[in-house]
Amino acid sequence: MSRIGIPSHRETIPSTLKSLFHLVSRRYGFVPDIYRILSISPTSLTGLIEMQTALSRTLDVRMRERISLAVSEVNKCEYCISEHSYLGHHFAKLIPEEIVLNRQGRSLDLKAEAAIKFAREVAVTRGKVKDADLDMIRAAGYSDAQIVEIIALCALSFMTNLLANVFDLHPDFSKMFDEPGPLSRADGFDGMPV
């Protein structure tokens, strides 16, 4: 059970947040618990959505989901791993094997792997990366602007990972994988939850 009361009815949502919840609902088909909790602090919810919107114009959806998976795995955030496994598969069209590798900081695509490894290192070291890490990602063809965007995506993942971990949120997205490693499918990941 969650360690915080999760607002459950649209009637309890302040009118100032209804348009934000409408956007979230359109994106996912429902309002995930992480957004409901953030609605307790309208400023925090607005900030998260504004950051997500801005970062949605960086890199590409596949890379954003890959980074979220790697960082969420570092932070052991089951809620976010479930969300990004679902979104990565259904919206970014990542194959299951790629999702498993992304959680491990790897990829089937060499250029993507450089970004994922870098994002994982940023998360593990809390930003105290080595010169060799920066050299590696630059050598893979990423610009300094893209490196900043990768770091910003890491920060965004940290925010949701921390919220989900602190409040012990249980996944509300269809879960595709139990653990990184051998591929296993859980029941019911083939439809958009409502």
Secondary structure, DSSP 8 states (H G I E B T S, - for coil): --SS-----GGGS-GGGHHHHHHHHHHHSS--HHHHHHTTSHHHHHHHHHHHHHHTTSS-HHHHHHHHHHHHHHTT-HHHHHHHHHHHHHTS---HHHHHHHHTT--SSHHHHHHHHHHHHHHHHTT---HHHHHHHHHTT--HHHHHHHHHHHHHHHHHHHHHHHTT----S----SSSSS----TT-SS---
